[in-house]
Amino acid sequence: MAITINDVAKEAGVSTSTVSKVLNHWTSISPETTARVNEAIRKLNYTPNARAVSFARGSTLNILFLSTLAREQAYNNPHMFDILCGAQKELSVRGYTLMLSDIPPDVSHENYLETLISQKAVDGIIIHGSAYSPKMVKPLLDSQFPHILIGHPGSGSRLCWIDTNNKLAGQFAAEHLLECGYTKTAFVGSKKTDHISTQRLTGFLSGMYDYGYRIPEEYISYTDSSIEESQKAVQSLLSLPEPPCALVCENNTISLGAVRAISESRLKIPEDIALLTFDRYPYSNIISPTPTIIDIDVYDLGVQAATMLLRKIENPSLLVQSYTTLPVLKQGLTTLNK
């Protein structure tokens, strides 16, 4: 028969609550009583039940990472997994376990969170932007449940969030191309509704404007981020009466389509047209020539998300809203100084 906490209490001559307090290192228990309980634990070879210890501590040491986990998500949103790995590293060092979940299709975002919070199954939640819904705001704020949203929820929100500064990344792209001498530059982005693409475009346009250059509307293309549609968009740009001398591609998939269009037009990169893209994943390693990249360390973003969530757990009234993890230029072979 397994040894229980009641057996330890009986052996040490104390109450079960005293044993629980010793297991959770309460300083209010005298050294003599602590020693007696520990001796009983050693003698009986008692192994505390992890769930019971967590209950007594008022903590599960579990953190939930909530994200969209649809089929082929690893290809459609590879950054999410780097963020996940960064969060896992930081949390494991602090003794926490990270659990990965999606919201079931037959459950509303609001009900899912209300159930999660009421069951006290986790100490906090990291919400990836792909799984976020405005309906999450009320249960999170009403319960003051520790949370960090990865992504900007919109102005005026009282949620805790962190995000990468995609507008700044767009400004970096403009500044690099201007330093290289490229002034006639087009931007090939995702859909107009894509938040990241919109922010990068905004930063790019403001960066060009700061140096006195306006980008004409015909130099801005929107795509569904597929290789095929991106290829068609770049072919249209190259067919303009005054085609651009450089392209800013909002992601790697768009870059692949751009490279195909440039090749079919019998142009060379960067001699005839330069190319710059964002992020190392998922295709930058197979693009030839090696592309110049504005990269954001999303692994570090995961580390920062975990760090801030732990601060929130320790101080529930803390409001965390910040941009973190600055973009970095990684020079490749698709841009050169003229």
C-alpha positions as CSV (number, residue, x, y, z in Angstrom):
1,M,0.0,0.0,0.0
2,A,1.3,3.4,-0.9
3,I,2.5,5.7,1.9
4,T,0.3,8.8,2.2
5,I,0.6,12.2,3.8
6,N,-1.6,10.9,6.7
7,D,1.0,8.2,7.4
8,V,3.8,10.8,7.6
9,A,1.7,13.0,9.9
10,K,1.0,10.1,12.2
11,E,4.7,9.0,12.3
12,A,5.9,12.6,13.0
13,G,3.1,13.3,15.5
14,V,1.8,16.3,13.6
15,S,-1.2,17.3,11.5
16,T,-1.4,16.7,7.8
17,S,-1.5,20.5,7.2
18,T,1.8,20.8,9.0
19,V,3.3,18.1,6.8
20,S,2.0,20.0,3.8
21,K,3.6,23.2,5.0
22,V,6.9,21.5,5.5
23,L,6.7,20.1,2.0
24,N,6.1,23.6,0.7
25,H,8.9,25.1,2.8
26,W,6.8,27.4,5.0
27,T,9.1,29.4,7.3
28,S,6.5,29.5,10.0
29,I,7.2,25.9,11.0
30,S,9.8,25.5,13.7
31,P,13.2,23.8,12.8
32,E,12.5,21.0,15.3
33,T,9.1,20.2,13.8
34,T,10.5,20.5,10.2
35,A,13.3,18.0,11.2
36,R,10.8,15.6,12.7
37,V,8.6,15.6,9.6
38,N,11.6,15.2,7.2
39,E,12.8,12.3,9.3
40,A,9.3,10.6,9.0
41,I,9.4,11.2,5.2
42,R,12.8,9.6,5.0
43,K,11.9,6.7,7.2
44,L,8.7,5.9,5.4
45,N,10.3,6.7,2.0
46,Y,7.3,9.0,1.2
47,T,7.1,10.6,-2.2
48,P,4.9,13.6,-2.3
49,N,2.1,13.7,-4.9
50,A,3.0,16.5,-7.3
51,R,-0.6,17.6,-7.7
52,A,-1.2,17.7,-4.0
53,V,1.9,19.8,-3.5
54,S,0.8,22.1,-6.3
55,F,-2.6,22.5,-4.7
56,A,-1.0,23.3,-1.3
57,R,1.3,25.8,-2.9
58,G,-1.6,27.4,-4.8
59,S,0.3,26.9,-8.1
60,T,0.4,24.2,-10.8
61,L,3.7,25.2,-12.3
62,N,2.0,24.8,-15.7
63,I,1.8,27.4,-18.4
64,L,-0.5,27.1,-21.4
65,F,0.7,28.2,-24.9
66,L,-2.5,28.8,-26.9
67,S,-2.2,28.8,-30.7
68,T,-3.9,27.7,-33.9
69,L,-2.8,24.2,-34.6
70,A,-4.5,23.5,-38.0
71,R,-3.1,21.1,-40.5
72,E,0.1,22.3,-42.1
73,Q,0.4,25.1,-39.5
74,A,4.2,24.4,-39.3
75,Y,4.5,25.6,-42.9
76,N,1.9,28.4,-42.8
77,N,3.2,29.8,-39.5
78,P,6.7,28.5,-38.8
79,H,7.6,31.5,-36.5
80,M,5.1,30.2,-33.9
81,F,7.2,27.2,-33.2
82,D,10.4,29.2,-32.7
83,I,8.4,31.4,-30.2
84,L,7.2,28.2,-28.5
85,C,10.8,26.9,-28.1
86,G,12.0,30.2,-26.7
87,A,9.2,30.2,-24.1
88,Q,9.8,26.6,-23.2
89,K,13.5,27.3,-22.6
90,E,12.8,30.1,-20.2
91,L,10.0,28.4,-18.3
92,S,11.8,25.1,-17.8
93,V,14.7,27.0,-16.1
94,R,12.1,28.3,-13.7
95,G,10.6,24.9,-13.0
96,Y,7.5,25.4,-15.1
97,T,6.0,23.0,-17.7
98,L,4.7,24.4,-21.0
99,M,1.6,22.9,-22.5
100,L,0.5,23.4,-26.1
101,S,-3.2,23.7,-27.0
102,D,-5.7,24.9,-29.6
103,I,-9.3,26.0,-28.9
104,P,-11.6,23.1,-29.9
105,P,-13.7,24.0,-33.0
106,D,-17.0,23.5,-31.1
107,V,-16.1,25.8,-28.2
108,S,-16.1,29.6,-28.2
109,H,-13.0,31.5,-27.3
110,E,-14.8,33.1,-24.3
111,N,-16.1,29.8,-22.9
112,Y,-12.8,28.1,-23.4
113,L,-11.0,30.7,-21.3
114,E,-13.7,30.8,-18.6
115,T,-13.4,27.0,-18.2
116,L,-9.6,27.1,-18.2
117,I,-9.5,29.8,-15.5
118,S,-12.2,28.3,-13.3
119,Q,-10.5,24.9,-13.3
120,K,-7.2,26.4,-12.2
121,A,-5.4,24.0,-14.5
122,V,-2.6,26.4,-15.3
123,D,-0.9,29.4,-13.6
124,G,-0.9,31.6,-16.7
125,I,-1.4,31.6,-20.5
126,I,0.7,32.8,-23.5
127,I,-1.7,33.5,-26.4
128,H,-0.2,33.5,-29.9
129,G,-1.7,36.0,-32.2
130,S,-3.1,33.4,-34.5
131,A,-5.5,32.2,-31.7
132,Y,-6.5,35.6,-30.4
133,S,-10.1,36.8,-30.4
134,P,-11.5,40.1,-28.9
135,K,-13.9,37.8,-27.0
136,M,-11.0,36.7,-24.8
137,V,-10.6,40.2,-23.3
138,K,-13.5,40.1,-20.8
139,P,-12.7,36.7,-19.1
140,L,-9.0,37.6,-18.9
141,L,-9.6,41.1,-17.4
142,D,-12.5,40.1,-15.1
143,S,-10.4,37.3,-13.5
144,Q,-7.1,39.2,-13.7
145,F,-5.7,35.9,-15.0
146,P,-2.0,36.1,-15.8
147,H,-1.6,36.3,-19.5
148,I,0.6,37.6,-22.3
149,L,-0.6,38.1,-25.9
150,I,2.0,37.8,-28.6
151,G,0.9,40.5,-31.0
152,H,-0.8,43.9,-30.7
153,P,-4.5,43.7,-29.7
154,G,-5.2,47.2,-30.9
155,S,-5.0,50.6,-29.4
156,G,-6.7,51.2,-26.0
157,S,-6.6,47.5,-25.0
158,R,-5.9,46.7,-21.3
159,L,-4.5,43.3,-22.1
160,C,-0.9,42.4,-21.5
161,W,1.0,42.0,-24.8
162,I,4.4,42.1,-26.5
163,D,5.1,42.3,-30.1
164,T,7.9,42.7,-32.6
165,N,8.2,46.2,-34.1
166,N,7.3,45.3,-37.7
167,K,6.9,49.0,-38.6
168,L,10.6,49.5,-37.5
169,A,11.5,46.5,-39.6
170,G,10.0,48.2,-42.7
171,Q,11.9,51.4,-41.9
172,F,15.1,49.4,-41.7
173,A,14.4,47.9,-45.2
174,A,13.9,51.4,-46.7
175,E,17.1,52.7,-45.1
176,H,19.2,49.8,-46.3
177,L,18.0,50.1,-49.9
178,L,18.5,53.9,-50.0
179,E,22.0,53.4,-48.6
180,C,22.6,51.0,-51.5
181,G,21.3,53.6,-53.9
182,Y,17.9,52.1,-54.7
183,T,15.2,54.7,-54.9
184,K,12.7,53.1,-57.3
185,T,11.6,50.4,-55.0
186,A,8.4,48.3,-55.0
187,F,6.7,46.5,-52.1
188,V,5.1,43.1,-52.5
189,G,3.0,42.3,-49.5
190,S,0.3,39.9,-48.2
191,K,-3.4,40.7,-48.1
192,K,-4.4,44.2,-47.0
193,T,-6.0,42.7,-43.9
194,D,-2.7,41.1,-42.8
195,H,-1.5,43.0,-39.7
196,I,2.2,42.2,-40.0
197,S,2.4,43.0,-43.7
198,T,0.5,46.3,-43.2
199,Q,2.9,47.3,-40.4
200,R,6.0,46.5,-42.5
201,L,4.5,48.4,-45.5
202,T,3.7,51.4,-43.3
203,G,7.3,51.4,-42.0
204,F,8.8,51.1,-45.4
205,L,6.7,53.9,-46.9
206,S,7.5,56.2,-43.9
207,G,11.2,55.3,-44.2
208,M,11.3,56.3,-47.9
209,Y,9.3,59.4,-47.2
210,D,11.7,60.5,-44.5
211,Y,14.4,60.8,-47.1
212,G,12.2,62.6,-49.6
213,Y,10.9,59.6,-51.7
214,R,7.3,58.8,-52.4
215,I,6.4,55.3,-53.5
216,P,3.7,55.4,-56.3
217,E,0.6,53.3,-55.8
218,E,1.5,51.1,-58.8
219,Y,4.7,50.0,-56.9
220,I,2.6,48.4,-54.1
221,S,1.2,44.9,-54.7
222,Y,-1.0,42.8,-52.4
223,T,-1.0,39.0,-52.7
224,D,-2.3,35.9,-50.9
225,S,1.4,35.1,-50.1
226,S,1.3,32.1,-52.4
227,I,4.3,31.6,-54.7
228,E,2.0,31.6,-57.8
229,E,0.2,34.9,-57.0
230,S,3.5,36.5,-55.9
231,Q,5.1,35.6,-59.2
232,K,2.3,37.2,-61.1
233,A,2.4,40.3,-59.0
234,V,6.1,40.7,-59.7
235,Q,5.7,40.0,-63.4
236,S,3.2,42.9,-63.5
237,L,5.6,45.2,-61.7
238,L,8.4,44.3,-64.1
239,S,6.1,45.1,-67.0
240,L,5.4,48.6,-66.0
241,P,6.7,51.4,-68.3
242,E,9.1,52.3,-65.5
243,P,9.7,49.1,-63.6
244,P,11.3,49.2,-60.1
245,C,15.0,48.7,-59.6
246,A,14.4,46.9,-56.2
247,L,11.8,44.8,-54.5
248,V,10.8,44.5,-50.9
249,C,9.1,41.2,-50.3
250,E,7.1,40.9,-47.1
251,N,7.9,37.2,-46.6
252,N,9.9,34.3,-47.9
253,T,7.1,32.8,-49.9
254,I,6.6,36.0,-51.8
255,S,10.4,36.1,-52.4
256,L,10.3,32.7,-54.0
257,G,7.6,33.9,-56.4
258,A,9.6,37.1,-57.1
259,V,12.8,35.2,-57.9
260,R,10.9,33.1,-60.4
261,A,9.4,36.1,-62.1
262,I,12.8,37.8,-62.3
263,S,14.4,34.7,-63.8
264,E,11.6,34.4,-66.4
265,S,12.2,38.0,-67.3
266,R,15.9,37.1,-67.9
267,L,17.0,39.6,-65.3
268,K,19.9,39.1,-62.9
269,I,19.8,39.7,-59.1
270,P,21.2,42.2,-58.0
271,E,22.7,43.5,-61.2
272,D,19.4,44.3,-62.8
273,I,17.1,44.3,-59.8
274,A,17.7,44.0,-56.1
275,L,15.6,42.1,-53.6
276,L,15.1,42.3,-49.9
277,T,12.9,40.1,-47.7
278,F,11.9,39.7,-44.1
279,D,12.7,36.8,-41.7
280,R,14.9,33.8,-42.1
281,Y,12.0,31.3,-42.2
282,P,10.9,29.2,-43.9
283,Y,12.6,29.5,-47.4
284,S,15.5,31.9,-47.1
285,N,18.0,29.1,-47.2
286,I,16.9,27.8,-50.6
287,I,16.6,31.2,-52.3
288,S,19.4,31.9,-54.7
289,P,21.3,34.2,-54.5
290,T,21.3,34.3,-50.7
291,P,18.8,37.1,-49.9
292,T,19.4,40.2,-47.9
293,I,17.1,39.9,-44.9
294,I,15.6,42.1,-42.2
295,D,15.3,39.4,-39.5
296,I,13.6,39.3,-36.1
297,D,14.7,36.8,-33.5
298,V,11.3,35.3,-32.7
299,Y,13.0,32.7,-30.5
300,D,14.0,35.6,-28.2
301,L,10.4,36.9,-28.5
302,G,9.3,33.6,-26.9
303,V,11.9,34.0,-24.1
304,Q,10.6,37.5,-23.5
305,A,7.0,36.4,-23.5
306,A,7.7,33.8,-20.8
307,T,9.8,36.2,-18.7
308,M,7.0,38.8,-18.7
309,L,4.3,36.2,-17.9
310,L,6.3,35.1,-14.9
311,R,6.5,38.7,-13.7
312,K,2.8,39.0,-14.2
313,I,2.2,35.8,-12.1
314,E,4.3,37.3,-9.3
315,N,2.5,40.7,-9.6
316,P,-1.0,40.3,-11.0
317,S,-1.6,44.1,-11.1
318,L,1.3,44.6,-13.5
319,L,0.4,45.9,-16.9
320,V,2.9,44.7,-19.6
321,Q,2.6,46.4,-23.1
322,S,5.8,46.7,-25.1
323,Y,7.6,46.1,-28.3
324,T,10.6,43.8,-27.9
325,T,13.3,42.0,-30.0
326,L,14.6,44.6,-32.5
327,P,15.0,43.8,-36.2
328,V,18.5,43.1,-37.5
329,L,19.8,43.5,-41.1
330,K,21.5,40.4,-42.5
331,Q,23.4,41.3,-45.6
332,G,23.0,38.8,-48.5
333,L,23.8,38.8,-52.2
334,T,20.6,40.3,-53.4
335,T,21.5,43.9,-52.7
336,L,24.7,45.8,-53.3
337,N,26.0,49.3,-53.1
338,K,25.7,51.0,-56.5
